[in-house]
């Protein structure tokens, strides 16, 4: 059964739950070198030009 986004947004119970043991990683940087490289790439990344003018 396929649900629309509106139907999913009306749910009172979340579709997914976070595993409690994963909470210990909430405020930790697990891969600092990868994070540093990613942040550097994002600083210089350019978005493609918007061809559709609204």
KAKASUL-V395659 format. One record per residue. N is the residue number from 1. RES is the residue in one letter. SS is DSSP state (~ for helix, > for strand, _ for the rest). PSI is psi in degrees with one decimal (999 if undefined). NEAR is the number of other C-alpha atoms within 12 Angstrom. Layout:
N/RES/SS/PSI/NEAR, N/RES/SS/PSI/NEAR
//
This chain:
1/X/_/120.1/4, 2/X/_/130.3/7, 3/X/_/148.4/10, 4/X/_/165.0/10, 5/X/~/-37.6/9, 6/X/~/-41.6/9, 7/X/~/-40.5/12, 8/X/~/-36.2/14, 9/X/~/-23.2/12, 10/X/_/-10.7/12, 11/X/_/139.7/13, 12/X/_/-23.5/9, 13/X/_/129.1/9, 14/X/_/151.3/10, 15/X/_/-35.6/11, 16/X/_/158.0/9, 17/X/_/149.4/10, 18/X/_/130.5/12, 19/X/_/128.8/10, 20/X/~/-41.7/9, 21/X/~/-21.2/9, 22/X/~/-15.3/11, 23/X/~/-26.9/11, 24/X/~/-18.9/12, 25/X/~/2.2/13, 26/X/_/-44.9/12, 27/X/_/18.7/8, 28/X/_/144.5/11, 29/X/_/113.1/12, 30/X/_/-38.5/12, 31/X/_/79.8/11, 32/X/~/-36.5/11, 33/X/~/-42.4/11, 34/X/~/-38.3/12, 35/X/~/-42.3/14, 36/X/~/-45.1/14, 37/X/~/-42.3/13, 38/X/~/-44.0/14, 39/X/~/-38.6/13, 40/X/~/-43.6/12, 41/X/~/-40.4/12, 42/X/~/-29.5/12, 43/X/~/-35.6/11, 44/X/~/-3.3/10, 45/X/_/143.2/10, 46/X/_/137.9/9, 47/X/_/148.7/9, 48/X/_/151.4/7, 49/X/_/137.9/7, 50/X/_/113.6/8, 51/X/_/-18.1/7, 52/X/_/114.7/6, 53/X/_/128.2/5, 54/X/_/999/4
//
